[in-house]
Amino acid sequence: MRANSFDIDPRYRGHESWVNGAQIHGIYSVKGELISEVKSRSCNFALWWDGDLLREILDKNYIAKWNWHESVLDTLLVDAASTSNNGTKATPVLSADLLGDWREEVIWRTRDNQALRIYTTTLPTTYRFRTLMHDPIYRLGIAWQNTAYNQPPHTGFYLGEGMVRPPQKEMYTPVYAK
């Protein structure tokens, strides 16, 4: 069984749970309401990719958007020359807000293991936030992706449809004396 929770449907407040298992499958609201009985293996990862506040589905070597009107995934990007890691878990090398916009980039390895490819969105957004790396919880999530069980990072605040402006936390950089 695989499951994850992230905001993919603006009709429901909060995160939706994307479940795929032997007996259970579909998308559920935070109240346990069945949103869709869609059967999909794509419940491994998510990222903030396009210009809205909803997360997109990241799985294997593609990014897709949940189309709540049709109850299908619309493919936004596929890199046929790249592949994921960890077998059925299908994780990227890394997904993170690397380049300074609050939206995330994805890194995949090429199928021949000779290169890494970094993808960033080119879609405009009207939302302006500090980088996600300013959030200590998110930064910790990026660290665990590289050192432990690779899972999508989450913020320490709600980032999704209907959110309030995120807090402006101070960042401290330690200074080491020689």
Backbone bond lengths (Angstrom), bond angles and torsions (degrees), N, CA, C in turn:
res aa  C-N    CA-C-N  psi(-1)  N-CA   C-N-CA  omega(-1)  CA-C   N-CA-C  phi
1 M - - - 1.451 - - 1.523 108.67 -
2 R 1.299 116.25 143.25 1.465 123.10 174.58 1.525 108.15 -129.48
3 A 1.312 115.09 147.01 1.462 120.13 177.12 1.518 108.81 -155.90
4 N 1.313 115.34 156.65 1.448 121.83 174.37 1.516 107.73 -156.88
5 S 1.311 116.86 163.30 1.464 120.98 178.50 1.515 109.43 -134.32
6 F 1.322 115.18 126.28 1.450 122.40 175.66 1.520 107.60 -163.17
7 D 1.331 116.29 159.82 1.465 120.50 -176.82 1.524 109.66 -79.90
8 I 1.335 116.25 108.95 1.469 121.09 179.40 1.522 112.93 -122.65
9 D 1.332 117.45 -8.04 1.465 120.60 -174.87 1.524 109.66 -131.78
10 P 1.343 118.68 114.59 1.462 120.96 -175.50 1.527 114.03 -71.08
11 R 1.308 117.86 -10.37 1.466 120.03 -179.89 1.518 112.22 -75.67
12 Y 1.331 117.57 -15.76 1.457 122.54 -176.44 1.519 109.50 -124.15
13 R 1.315 117.04 130.21 1.467 121.43 -179.54 1.519 109.73 -72.30
14 G 1.311 115.79 137.79 1.461 121.45 176.76 1.515 112.31 89.05
15 H 1.310 114.44 -167.01 1.461 120.59 -178.10 1.515 111.29 -83.19
16 E 1.305 115.25 143.44 1.458 120.99 173.13 1.529 107.74 -99.40
17 S 1.316 116.12 146.11 1.468 120.76 179.03 1.513 109.03 -99.12
18 W 1.299 115.17 126.10 1.451 124.40 -177.67 1.511 105.78 -104.46
19 V 1.324 118.03 113.44 1.457 122.31 -172.12 1.523 110.23 -122.71
20 N 1.323 115.90 139.99 1.453 121.35 175.13 1.521 107.67 -144.77
21 G 1.306 117.31 113.80 1.451 121.14 179.95 1.509 111.35 -153.31
22 A 1.297 115.76 -177.79 1.464 120.98 -177.47 1.525 111.47 -62.24
23 Q 1.328 117.54 -43.19 1.459 121.37 -176.61 1.531 112.78 -106.31
24 I 1.327 116.36 -23.08 1.461 120.78 -174.76 1.522 109.15 -121.70
25 H 1.298 115.88 138.56 1.456 120.78 172.99 1.520 108.09 -156.24
26 G 1.308 116.08 160.09 1.454 120.05 177.16 1.511 112.37 122.49
27 I 1.324 114.90 -173.90 1.457 122.97 178.98 1.523 107.54 -118.70
28 Y 1.354 115.58 132.67 1.456 122.08 -176.23 1.523 110.63 -124.82
29 S 1.328 116.71 146.47 1.460 121.64 174.82 1.526 108.87 -77.04
30 V 1.345 116.75 172.51 1.465 120.19 177.80 1.524 111.66 -65.37
31 K 1.322 117.24 -17.92 1.464 121.50 177.59 1.527 112.24 -90.97
32 G 1.334 116.88 2.46 1.463 120.79 179.37 1.512 114.39 86.43
33 E 1.338 117.47 7.45 1.463 120.85 177.95 1.524 109.68 -73.92
34 L 1.334 116.69 133.23 1.453 120.79 175.67 1.532 108.85 -72.73
35 I 1.327 116.71 118.93 1.463 122.52 179.32 1.518 110.18 -88.77
36 S 1.329 115.06 -43.17 1.461 120.30 -178.68 1.518 109.07 -154.43
37 E 1.326 116.60 143.50 1.457 121.54 176.58 1.523 111.74 -92.37
38 V 1.311 116.59 18.70 1.460 121.08 -177.77 1.533 110.26 -54.22
39 K 1.319 115.67 135.23 1.457 121.32 174.97 1.513 107.48 -101.75
40 S 1.316 115.72 119.85 1.451 120.23 -179.36 1.512 108.87 -151.36
41 R 1.305 117.01 143.40 1.461 121.75 175.70 1.526 110.73 -83.09
42 S 1.303 118.15 -2.53 1.465 122.16 -173.84 1.519 112.03 -86.82
43 C 1.302 116.80 73.65 1.464 118.84 175.59 1.528 110.36 -135.10
44 N 1.310 116.46 29.99 1.453 120.62 -177.95 1.525 113.84 -86.78
45 F 1.302 117.48 -49.26 1.457 121.85 -172.20 1.516 110.88 -139.08
46 A 1.324 115.58 167.50 1.462 122.16 175.16 1.516 108.06 -148.15
47 L 1.324 115.98 162.11 1.453 120.05 172.55 1.513 109.55 -156.82
48 W 1.342 115.22 157.97 1.458 120.79 173.35 1.514 106.13 -87.28
49 W 1.329 116.68 110.94 1.458 121.13 -170.97 1.521 112.83 -118.17
50 D 1.326 116.67 -55.19 1.464 118.41 -175.67 1.526 109.75 -87.24
51 G 1.290 118.65 -165.73 1.458 121.45 -171.45 1.510 116.79 -84.89
52 D 1.335 118.60 -7.72 1.461 118.68 179.96 1.526 110.34 -90.90
53 L 1.338 117.15 -177.29 1.463 121.71 -176.21 1.523 113.27 -92.07
54 L 1.319 117.33 -0.08 1.459 121.07 178.99 1.526 109.86 -84.66
55 R 1.327 116.01 152.73 1.455 119.33 177.26 1.521 110.19 -89.14
56 E 1.310 114.49 153.30 1.451 121.10 176.07 1.525 108.59 -102.84
57 I 1.323 115.73 161.16 1.456 122.53 179.83 1.525 108.11 -86.30
58 L 1.310 116.36 129.69 1.461 123.03 176.82 1.517 106.95 -119.49
59 D 1.319 116.25 119.27 1.464 120.33 -178.15 1.524 108.65 -151.30
60 K 1.303 115.29 142.70 1.467 121.21 179.75 1.527 109.85 50.24
61 N 1.332 117.88 -114.56 1.464 122.11 -178.63 1.533 111.39 -119.67
62 Y 1.336 116.27 32.36 1.468 118.39 -179.76 1.524 111.97 -142.89
63 I 1.334 113.91 160.23 1.460 123.31 174.34 1.521 106.63 -121.63
64 A 1.326 116.45 133.48 1.467 120.81 -178.70 1.527 109.99 -135.27
65 K 1.305 115.64 155.82 1.463 123.61 179.30 1.523 109.09 -111.06
66 W 1.334 116.44 132.10 1.467 120.08 175.41 1.524 108.40 -70.28
67 N 1.322 116.98 119.45 1.453 123.87 177.49 1.530 106.64 -97.18
68 W 1.331 116.44 97.25 1.468 121.44 -175.79 1.523 112.25 -71.34
69 H 1.319 118.72 -17.54 1.462 121.07 176.86 1.531 111.33 -71.32
70 E 1.329 116.23 -38.41 1.468 122.46 -175.52 1.533 113.98 -108.15
71 S 1.334 117.53 -6.77 1.477 122.99 -175.09 1.525 111.88 56.56
72 V 1.333 115.13 47.97 1.465 121.76 178.17 1.529 108.67 -139.89
73 L 1.319 115.17 164.55 1.453 120.86 172.23 1.524 109.02 -95.45
74 D 1.321 116.97 127.99 1.452 122.40 174.90 1.524 107.98 -98.48
75 T 1.308 116.83 123.11 1.455 121.42 -178.09 1.523 110.42 -73.28
76 L 1.346 115.79 130.19 1.461 121.66 177.92 1.522 112.12 -103.23
77 L 1.335 116.80 -33.63 1.452 121.18 -177.36 1.520 109.55 -154.54
78 V 1.330 116.66 136.82 1.464 123.21 172.26 1.515 107.32 -135.86
79 D 1.320 117.08 134.06 1.459 120.80 172.53 1.524 107.79 -116.32
80 A 1.321 116.68 97.89 1.464 122.13 -176.79 1.522 112.37 -65.62
81 A 1.324 117.47 -21.82 1.465 120.68 -179.60 1.524 112.73 -86.57
82 S 1.343 116.98 -6.76 1.466 121.04 -179.98 1.518 110.61 -111.13
83 T 1.313 114.59 165.82 1.452 120.24 179.54 1.519 110.06 -145.25
84 S 1.304 115.67 169.09 1.461 122.16 -178.56 1.526 110.15 -100.42
85 N 1.310 115.54 178.49 1.460 123.54 179.31 1.523 110.50 -111.12
86 N 1.300 116.74 166.56 1.465 124.27 168.48 1.529 115.08 68.56
87 G 1.311 118.41 35.79 1.464 121.40 172.20 1.507 113.90 57.70
88 T 1.361 116.14 -126.66 1.463 120.21 -175.66 1.513 112.80 -67.63
89 K 1.316 118.53 -21.33 1.457 120.84 176.90 1.525 110.70 -68.71
90 A 1.317 117.16 -28.25 1.470 124.07 169.64 1.522 113.65 52.85
91 T 1.311 117.40 53.13 1.459 121.68 -178.14 1.524 111.44 -87.59
92 P 1.334 116.71 150.64 1.460 119.15 173.09 1.530 108.91 -75.57
93 V 1.308 116.70 171.77 1.465 119.73 170.83 1.527 108.13 -60.74
94 L 1.330 115.95 -44.54 1.464 121.96 177.28 1.520 108.71 -164.33
95 S 1.320 115.96 145.02 1.459 121.36 166.54 1.517 105.82 -128.24
96 A 1.339 116.18 130.01 1.465 119.78 -175.47 1.522 109.78 -169.35
97 D 1.327 115.25 161.01 1.457 121.55 171.62 1.523 106.37 -80.78
98 L 1.311 116.49 89.75 1.465 122.03 -173.83 1.524 114.34 -95.56
99 L 1.325 117.56 -31.93 1.462 120.47 -166.97 1.519 114.40 -106.58
100 G 1.323 118.35 14.34 1.453 119.42 170.18 1.510 117.64 101.48
101 D 1.300 119.78 -18.68 1.459 122.81 172.48 1.530 105.33 -84.34
102 W 1.300 119.54 157.48 1.463 120.92 179.60 1.526 111.87 -71.00
103 R 1.325 116.52 -14.57 1.464 118.37 178.01 1.521 110.40 -82.20
104 E 1.324 115.37 162.34 1.458 119.64 -169.89 1.525 113.42 -102.33
105 E 1.306 114.43 152.82 1.448 122.45 173.00 1.529 108.06 -103.57
106 V 1.322 115.39 161.90 1.466 120.39 176.37 1.523 108.12 -127.41
107 I 1.326 115.57 140.87 1.459 121.64 176.10 1.522 107.95 -117.02
108 W 1.327 115.71 124.07 1.465 122.67 173.77 1.525 108.47 -118.30
109 R 1.305 116.21 155.71 1.462 120.98 173.46 1.523 108.25 -94.86
110 T 1.331 116.36 150.71 1.461 119.03 176.16 1.525 108.40 -73.36
111 R 1.309 115.89 155.55 1.470 121.24 -177.21 1.532 112.56 -59.04
112 D 1.325 116.73 -29.25 1.471 119.56 179.34 1.533 112.68 -88.29
113 N 1.335 117.46 3.80 1.468 123.43 178.87 1.525 113.62 60.55
114 Q 1.312 116.98 27.05 1.461 120.55 -178.69 1.531 112.90 -100.47
115 A 1.325 117.49 -11.16 1.463 119.40 -176.47 1.521 110.85 -155.79
116 L 1.327 114.61 158.72 1.457 122.31 169.97 1.522 107.21 -109.03
117 R 1.327 116.02 142.53 1.465 121.28 177.83 1.520 108.61 -119.22
118 I 1.322 115.35 129.98 1.465 121.82 177.86 1.518 108.10 -106.75
119 Y 1.321 116.00 124.84 1.470 121.27 178.60 1.522 109.41 -113.20
120 T 1.318 115.27 136.83 1.456 122.23 175.42 1.521 108.61 -129.50
121 T 1.305 116.37 153.11 1.452 120.20 178.44 1.523 110.88 -72.05
122 T 1.303 115.60 150.32 1.468 121.65 172.39 1.521 110.22 -114.36
123 L 1.324 116.65 7.11 1.461 121.52 -178.23 1.527 110.03 -80.79
124 P 1.325 117.70 136.37 1.469 120.11 179.64 1.530 111.14 -73.83
125 T 1.329 115.24 158.19 1.456 121.49 175.38 1.519 109.51 -140.05
126 T 1.315 116.56 149.84 1.463 120.87 175.53 1.523 111.01 -96.11
127 Y 1.318 117.93 -6.36 1.467 122.14 -178.90 1.520 110.11 -85.97
128 R 1.322 116.16 134.21 1.458 121.81 -179.64 1.527 108.76 -125.53
129 F 1.313 115.41 115.03 1.465 122.31 177.09 1.518 108.46 -132.52
130 R 1.321 115.08 165.30 1.462 119.32 168.88 1.524 107.15 -65.76
131 T 1.307 116.35 162.08 1.458 118.88 178.51 1.526 109.59 -59.65
132 L 1.314 116.36 152.32 1.465 119.53 178.35 1.524 111.37 -65.79
133 M 1.328 117.08 -25.11 1.461 120.35 177.95 1.528 112.28 -65.82
134 H 1.323 118.94 -13.69 1.459 121.47 173.83 1.526 111.72 -72.65
135 D 1.314 117.50 -16.31 1.464 122.34 -179.59 1.536 108.88 -89.89
136 P 1.334 118.77 117.84 1.472 120.92 -177.49 1.533 114.19 -58.74
137 I 1.318 118.02 -35.35 1.469 120.75 179.50 1.527 109.89 -66.65
138 Y 1.313 116.16 -43.68 1.465 120.47 178.06 1.525 110.53 -62.99
139 R 1.336 116.65 -45.81 1.467 120.83 179.49 1.524 110.96 -58.85
140 L 1.324 116.98 -40.12 1.466 121.24 176.27 1.526 109.92 -62.50
141 G 1.333 117.31 -39.68 1.463 121.18 177.59 1.517 112.31 -60.75
142 I 1.317 116.83 -38.33 1.466 120.15 177.90 1.528 109.53 -67.35
143 A 1.322 117.04 -38.60 1.469 120.05 178.24 1.524 110.91 -63.72
144 W 1.338 117.90 -42.51 1.469 117.93 -177.96 1.521 111.37 -71.12
145 Q 1.318 117.87 -26.38 1.470 119.18 175.18 1.523 110.71 -60.10
146 N 1.308 116.60 -32.03 1.457 121.06 -175.98 1.516 114.15 -94.16
147 T 1.318 117.79 -10.56 1.466 119.07 -174.63 1.517 114.28 -125.11
148 A 1.293 118.37 -11.29 1.462 119.80 -173.89 1.528 109.98 -145.96
149 Y 1.305 116.82 -144.46 1.457 123.45 -177.08 1.517 110.04 -71.95
150 N 1.304 117.32 109.88 1.451 123.53 -172.45 1.533 111.06 -67.71
151 Q 1.329 115.35 114.59 1.461 123.52 177.54 1.528 108.23 -134.95
152 P 1.334 118.45 159.17 1.463 118.59 178.42 1.528 110.30 -66.93
153 P 1.322 117.24 142.03 1.469 119.74 178.56 1.522 110.83 -74.70
154 H 1.303 115.47 153.29 1.462 122.29 175.32 1.526 108.22 -126.36
155 T 1.301 116.74 156.29 1.464 121.32 177.73 1.521 110.21 -86.97
156 G 1.318 115.45 163.75 1.456 121.18 176.39 1.520 111.83 -84.16
157 F 1.300 117.64 6.45 1.460 123.91 177.23 1.522 107.21 -139.59
158 Y 1.325 116.07 162.16 1.465 119.82 179.08 1.518 109.34 -74.56
159 L 1.322 116.20 118.53 1.464 122.83 174.55 1.519 106.71 -117.03
160 G 1.320 116.55 101.05 1.454 121.93 -177.46 1.515 110.19 -176.97
161 E 1.312 115.09 -175.92 1.460 122.15 -179.32 1.529 109.65 -57.85
162 G 1.343 117.05 129.74 1.458 121.87 178.00 1.526 114.02 82.62
163 M 1.326 117.61 14.16 1.462 120.97 -177.70 1.523 112.05 -72.77
164 V 1.328 115.44 160.00 1.456 121.52 169.44 1.524 106.84 -95.45
165 R 1.315 116.41 160.93 1.470 120.17 -179.37 1.529 109.95 -56.28
166 P 1.333 117.81 132.07 1.463 119.83 -177.42 1.530 111.80 -69.31
167 P 1.328 116.28 154.00 1.463 119.76 179.46 1.520 111.40 -66.51
168 Q 1.316 116.28 150.19 1.468 121.98 176.49 1.525 107.68 -98.54
169 K 1.304 116.41 92.85 1.461 120.47 -178.74 1.522 109.72 -85.78
170 E 1.319 114.58 145.21 1.455 120.29 176.47 1.520 109.47 -75.59
171 M 1.309 115.94 142.38 1.467 120.91 174.54 1.514 108.21 -107.64
172 Y 1.310 115.84 136.64 1.450 121.39 178.23 1.516 109.41 -117.93
173 T 1.300 115.24 133.69 1.455 121.22 176.19 1.520 107.11 -111.81
174 P 1.321 117.48 121.20 1.467 118.35 -179.15 1.531 111.06 -66.22
175 V 1.296 115.20 142.92 1.450 122.35 177.19 1.522 107.01 -109.68
176 Y 1.297 116.10 125.57 1.460 120.90 -178.72 1.530 109.54 -103.05
177 A 1.308 116.49 128.80 1.466 121.25 176.27 1.511 109.67 -82.55
178 K 1.306 116.39 143.89 1.462 120.46 178.66 1.501 111.36 -90.76
